[in-house]
């Protein structure tokens, strides 16, 4: 979970009803002290209640505060304070590059310690999509980004940076599996309630520890695949619907360079191919056409299973992200999101379970669907959004760096800023 989007809130159902006369001045005092607590580690036990620190320990709080400083610069001063009652209200803190809003609740009894704190969003000073694109373009490695307005006609491109660049997109490929499920259920070839056995298992994700062959509906697997990016769910669904059907969805949804992206690899296959023991196979795979790659995957199936993957060897440094991956451009991903908008049906609520950004920012939209992907050297985010006025937008961005890990929090902040500007 990204630290910036953690909710620092407690449900205060047990607070006494008595409010002391000096509570309003105490609230103002705590609001002023929040600047220091955000700026410098130390003094948390004199600011937060035990109730709060039981839920958000000091080390986690310090990491969250540090993440906010990394995104927005140093906190400088208190901005507007609006109270809803003597003990609750909203506080704005001015950082170097943004104003961050918090809801804050203090205990009614002295010393009026803070019992609830919740990040509700950030506004970057004098922001624009041009600035965001410039910052994305300046990131180390390679980046690509696009924003489009969606309607009855083809997407209208509003802002773009290397829109057609084929990028490693990590788990974003799972959107193609979701789209094929949407197509198959719409065609009555399958039902969301169909039950299939869990398997083959893959590393990473909640379902990895579930019983082998546990019965699951297609809907439950799809939700785990999209909202949690569960690899066992995605590999089970890829095997269930068929790789050929998912491969065909690339063309159906408008992918421009399918030869680079095909065949769609399972997560177990992709990371097994990255293993040193499979270096020769990987070199042959990289130089082959899609038909030859399919033959290699079939012939080497026993070598390309999750138990052959040493997760530690691919968890720290970028590994073959320019060749053994899932590839798409921002144009491809926005075309896919538009396909889902038009034809997704029950897939759209699944896509909206995890909005990918802070809940307060997500609530700016009537609908926000999200799927991203990340691994060392790879970060991708894809959003399908409908404003409260009814207008639809799609935003897609990718950051690849074969030389080093990418700063995921920084990229999330950039993409969130882009979305927030579209709502204004």
C-alpha positions in Angstrom: 0.0 0.0 0.0 1.4 3.4 -0.9 1.9 5.5 2.2 0.5 8.7 0.8 -3.0 7.2 0.5 -3.2 5.6 4.0 -6.2 6.9 5.9 -5.3 8.2 9.3 -8.7 8.1 10.8 -10.5 6.6 13.8 -14.2 6.2 14.4 -14.8 8.0 17.6 -18.0 6.5 18.8 -16.9 6.4 22.4 -16.0 10.1 22.9 -17.8 11.7 25.9 -20.4 14.3 25.0 -19.1 17.0 27.4 -17.2 19.8 25.7 -15.0 22.1 27.8 -15.1 25.8 27.2 -11.5 26.0 26.1 -11.7 23.3 23.4 -12.0 25.7 20.5 -8.7 27.4 21.4 -7.2 24.0 22.0 -8.2 22.9 18.5 -6.5 26.0 17.1 -3.4 25.2 19.1 -3.3 21.6 17.8 -3.8 22.9 14.2 -0.8 25.1 14.6 1.3 22.3 16.1 0.5 20.1 13.1 3.0 21.9 11.0 5.9 20.9 13.3 4.6 17.3 13.6 4.6 17.0 9.8 8.0 18.7 9.4 10.2 17.0 12.0 10.1 13.5 13.7 9.6 13.7 17.4 7.0 14.7 20.0 4.3 12.5 18.6 3.2 11.1 22.0 2.5 14.7 23.2 0.4 15.4 20.1 -1.5 12.2 19.3 -3.6 10.2 21.7 -2.8 6.6 22.6 -5.9 5.6 20.7 -4.5 7.1 17.6 -1.0 5.7 18.0 -2.3 2.2 18.6 -3.9 2.4 15.1 -1.0 4.3 13.5 2.3 3.6 15.3 4.9 6.3 15.4 7.2 4.7 12.8 4.3 4.5 10.3 3.3 8.1 11.0 6.8 9.3 10.4 7.0 7.4 7.1 3.7 9.0 6.0 4.9 12.5 7.0 8.2 11.8 5.1 6.3 10.7 2.0 4.2 13.9 2.1 7.5 15.9 2.3 8.9 13.9 -0.6 5.9 14.8 -2.8 5.2 18.3 -1.8 8.4 19.8 -0.2 8.6 21.0 3.4 5.5 22.1 5.3 5.7 25.9 5.8 2.7 27.2 7.6 -0.9 26.6 8.6 -3.5 27.7 6.1 -7.3 27.8 6.5 -8.9 26.2 9.6 -12.6 25.4 9.5 -14.3 23.8 12.5 -17.4 21.7 12.3 -17.7 21.5 16.1 -15.5 22.4 19.1 -13.5 19.2 18.6 -13.6 18.5 14.8 -12.8 20.3 11.6 -10.5 20.7 8.6 -7.0 22.1 8.6 -5.0 23.1 5.5 -1.2 22.9 5.7 0.9 24.9 3.1 3.8 22.9 1.8 6.4 24.3 -0.6 4.6 22.9 -3.7 1.1 22.2 -2.6 -1.6 22.8 0.0 -2.6 19.5 1.8 -6.0 19.2 3.5 -6.6 17.2 6.7 -9.6 16.5 8.8 -8.6 16.6 12.4 -10.4 15.6 15.6 -9.1 16.4 19.1 -10.2 14.9 22.4 -12.6 17.1 24.4 -10.7 16.7 27.7 -7.4 18.3 28.4 -4.7 18.1 27.1 -6.9 17.7 24.0 -4.7 15.2 22.2 -5.4 14.5 18.5 -7.5 11.3 18.2 -8.3 11.4 14.5 -6.3 12.7 11.5 -7.2 12.0 7.8 -5.6 13.2 4.6 -8.3 14.5 2.4 -6.4 15.7 -0.7 -3.7 18.0 -2.0 -3.8 21.0 -4.4 -0.5 21.7 -6.2 0.2 25.5 -6.5 -0.3 26.9 -10.0 -0.5 23.5 -11.5 -1.2 22.6 -15.1 -1.2 19.5 -17.3 1.8 21.0 -19.2 3.8 21.2 -16.0 2.9 17.6 -15.1 3.9 16.4 -18.6 7.2 18.2 -18.2 7.8 16.6 -14.9 6.9 13.1 -16.3 9.2 13.7 -19.3 12.1 14.6 -17.0 12.0 11.4 -14.9 15.0 9.2 -15.3 14.6 6.4 -17.9 11.7 6.5 -20.4 8.2 7.8 -19.9 4.9 8.0 -21.8 1.7 9.7 -20.9 -1.7 10.7 -22.4 -5.0 12.2 -21.5 -8.1 11.8 -23.7 -11.7 12.8 -23.5 -14.0 9.9 -24.4 -17.4 10.1 -26.2 -19.3 8.6 -29.1 -16.4 9.2 -31.5 -12.7 8.1 -31.2 -10.8 9.5 -28.2 -10.0 13.2 -28.3 -6.4 13.6 -27.2 -6.0 16.5 -24.8 -2.4 16.1 -23.7 0.3 13.6 -24.7 3.9 12.7 -24.3 5.2 9.8 -26.4 1.7 8.5 -26.8 2.6 5.7 -29.2 5.7 4.4 -27.3 5.5 0.7 -26.4 6.2 0.6 -22.7 6.5 -2.2 -20.1 3.2 -2.0 -18.2 3.5 -4.7 -15.6 0.2 -5.9 -14.2 -1.8 -3.5 -16.4 -2.0 -6.4 -18.9 -4.7 -7.9 -16.6 -7.1 -5.3 -18.2 -7.0 -7.4 -21.4 -8.1 -10.5 -19.4 -10.9 -8.4 -17.8 -12.0 -7.2 -21.3 -12.1 -10.8 -22.6 -14.2 -11.8 -19.7 -16.5 -8.9 -20.4 -16.8 -9.9 -24.1 -17.4 -13.6 -23.2 -20.1 -12.9 -20.7 -21.8 -10.4 -23.0 -21.8 -13.1 -25.7 -23.2 -15.6 -23.2 -20.3 -17.8 -23.7 -19.6 -17.6 -20.0 -21.3 -16.2 -16.9 -19.7 -14.2 -14.1 -21.1 -16.7 -11.7 -19.4 -19.7 -13.4 -17.2 -21.6 -10.9 -13.7 -22.7 -11.7 -10.9 -24.3 -9.6 -8.1 -21.9 -8.4 -4.9 -22.7 -10.2 -2.3 -22.6 -11.5 -1.0 -20.7 -8.4 1.5 -17.9 -8.8 3.6 -16.0 -6.4 2.4 -12.8 -4.7 -1.1 -12.2 -3.7 -3.7 -13.4 -1.2 -4.8 -16.4 -3.2 -1.4 -17.9 -3.2 -2.1 -19.3 0.3 -5.6 -20.6 -0.5 -6.3 -24.3 -0.9 -5.3 -25.8 -4.2 -8.2 -26.0 -6.6 -10.5 -24.0 -4.4 -13.8 -23.3 -6.2 -14.1 -19.6 -7.2 -16.4 -17.7 -9.5 -15.1 -15.8 -12.5 -16.4 -12.6 -10.8 -14.4 -13.3 -7.6 -11.2 -14.1 -9.5 -11.6 -11.0 -11.7 -12.1 -8.8 -8.6 -9.0 -10.2 -7.0 -7.0 -9.8 -10.2 -8.0 -6.2 -10.7 -8.5 -4.7 -7.2 -5.6 -6.7 -5.5 -3.5 -7.5 -8.6 -3.5 -11.1 -7.4 -1.3 -13.1 -9.7 -2.9 -16.5 -9.0 -6.2 -15.0 -10.0 -4.9 -13.6 -13.2 -3.0 -16.9 -14.2 -6.1 -18.9 -13.4 -8.3 -16.7 -15.5 -5.8 -16.7 -18.4 -5.8 -20.5 -18.4 -9.6 -20.6 -18.1 -10.5 -18.2 -20.9 -7.6 -19.2 -23.1 -4.5 -17.3 -24.1 -5.6 -17.2 -27.7 -8.8 -15.3 -26.7 -6.9 -12.8 -24.6 -4.4 -12.3 -27.4 -7.3 -11.6 -29.8 -8.5 -8.9 -27.4 -5.4 -6.8 -28.1 -6.4 -6.4 -31.7 -10.1 -6.0 -30.9 -9.4 -3.2 -28.5 -7.0 -1.4 -30.8 -3.4 -2.4 -29.8 -1.1 -1.0 -32.5 1.9 -3.3 -32.2 0.6 -6.7 -31.2 3.7 -8.5 -32.4 5.8 -7.0 -29.6 3.2 -7.8 -27.0 2.1 -11.3 -28.0 1.6 -13.8 -26.7 0.3 -12.6 -23.4 2.4 -14.2 -20.7 1.2 -15.6 -17.4 2.9 -14.0 -14.4 4.6 -17.3 -13.7 5.9 -17.6 -17.2 7.1 -14.0 -17.3 9.2 -14.2 -14.2 10.4 -17.7 -14.8 11.8 -16.5 -18.2 13.7 -13.9 -16.3 15.5 -16.5 -14.2 19.2 -17.1 -14.9 18.5 -20.8 -15.4 16.4 -19.8 -18.5 18.8 -17.3 -20.0 19.2 -19.3 -23.3 15.5 -19.8 -23.6 15.0 -16.1 -22.9 17.4 -15.0 -25.6 15.6 -17.2 -28.2 12.2 -16.0 -27.0 13.3 -12.3 -27.4 14.2 -12.8 -31.0 11.3 -14.9 -32.1 7.9 -14.0 -33.7 4.7 -14.6 -31.8 4.0 -18.0 -33.3 7.5 -19.3 -32.4 7.1 -17.8 -28.9 3.8 -19.7 -28.4 5.6 -23.0 -29.4 8.5 -22.2 -26.9 6.0 -21.6 -24.1 4.2 -24.9 -24.8 7.5 -26.9 -25.1 9.0 -25.3 -22.0 5.9 -25.3 -19.8 7.5 -27.5 -17.1 10.3 -24.9 -16.7 8.0 -21.9 -16.6 6.0 -22.4 -13.4 5.9 -20.3 -10.3 7.9 -22.7 -8.2 10.8 -22.1 -10.6 10.9 -18.4 -9.7 13.3 -17.0 -7.1 11.3 -14.0 -6.2 14.3 -12.3 -4.4 16.3 -12.3 -7.6 13.7 -10.1 -9.4 12.4 -8.1 -6.5 15.2 -5.6 -6.1 16.6 -4.7 -9.6 15.0 -4.3 -13.0 15.3 -7.6 -15.0 14.7 -7.9 -18.7 12.0 -5.2 -18.6 12.6 -4.3 -22.3 12.0 -7.8 -23.6 10.2 -10.2 -21.1 7.2 -8.1 -20.1 3.8 -7.0 -21.2 3.8 -4.1 -23.6 1.4 -1.3 -24.6 1.5 2.4 -25.3 -0.7 5.0 -23.7 -2.8 5.1 -26.9 -3.3 1.3 -26.7 -4.3 1.5 -23.0 -6.7 4.4 -23.5 -8.3 2.5 -26.5 -8.7 -0.5 -24.2 -10.2 1.6 -21.4 -12.6 3.1 -24.0 -13.5 -0.4 -25.1 -14.3 -1.3 -21.5 -16.4 1.9 -21.1 -18.5 1.0 -24.1 -18.8 -2.8 -23.6 -17.5 -3.7 -20.1 -20.9 -4.2 -18.4 -20.2 -5.9 -15.1 -16.5 -5.4 -15.5 -16.8 -1.7 -14.8 -17.8 -2.0 -11.1 -14.9 -4.5 -10.7 -12.5 -1.9 -12.2 -13.7 0.7 -9.6 -13.1 -1.4 -6.5 -9.6 0.0 -6.0 -9.3 3.6 -7.4 -5.5 3.5 -7.2 -5.3 7.0 -5.6 -6.2 8.5 -2.3 -9.9 8.1 -1.5 -10.5 11.8 -1.1 -9.1 12.5 -4.6 -11.1 9.5 -6.0 -14.3 11.0 -4.6 -14.0 14.0 -7.0 -15.3 11.6 -9.7 -18.7 10.0 -10.2 -16.9 6.9 -11.4 -13.2 6.1 -11.3 -11.8 2.8 -12.6 -8.2 1.9 -12.2 -5.5 -0.7 -13.0 -1.8 -0.3 -12.7 1.3 -2.3 -12.6 4.7 -2.2 -11.0 7.9 -4.1 -10.5 11.5 -2.9 -10.2 12.1 -0.5 -13.1 8.4 -0.4 -14.1 5.4 1.7 -13.1 2.2 2.1 -15.0 -1.2 3.6 -14.1 -4.4 3.6 -16.2 -7.6 5.4 -15.1 -11.1 5.6 -16.6 -13.0 8.4 -15.0 -16.5 10.0 -15.3 -17.0 13.5 -13.9 -20.1 14.5 -12.0 -21.2 16.4 -15.1 -21.1 13.2 -17.1 -17.9 13.7 -19.2 -15.6 10.7 -19.6 -11.8 10.8 -19.5 -9.0 8.3 -19.7 -5.5 8.8 -18.4 -2.6 6.5 -19.0 1.1 6.8 -18.0 4.1 4.5 -17.8 7.6 4.9 -16.5 10.4 2.5 -17.3 14.0 2.5 -16.1 16.1 -0.6 -16.8 18.9 0.9 -14.7 17.2 1.4 -11.3 13.9 1.1 -9.4 11.4 3.9 -10.0 9.9 6.2 -7.3 6.4 4.8 -7.2 5.1 7.5 -4.8 6.3 10.2 -7.0 4.6 8.8 -10.1 1.3 8.3 -8.2 1.5 11.9 -7.1 2.0 13.1 -10.7 -0.9 11.0 -12.0 -3.2 12.2 -9.1 -2.4 15.8 -10.0 -3.4 15.1 -13.6 -6.7 13.6 -12.6 -7.4 16.4 -10.1 -6.9 19.0 -12.8 -9.4 17.3 -15.1 -12.1 17.8 -12.4 -11.6 21.5 -12.1 
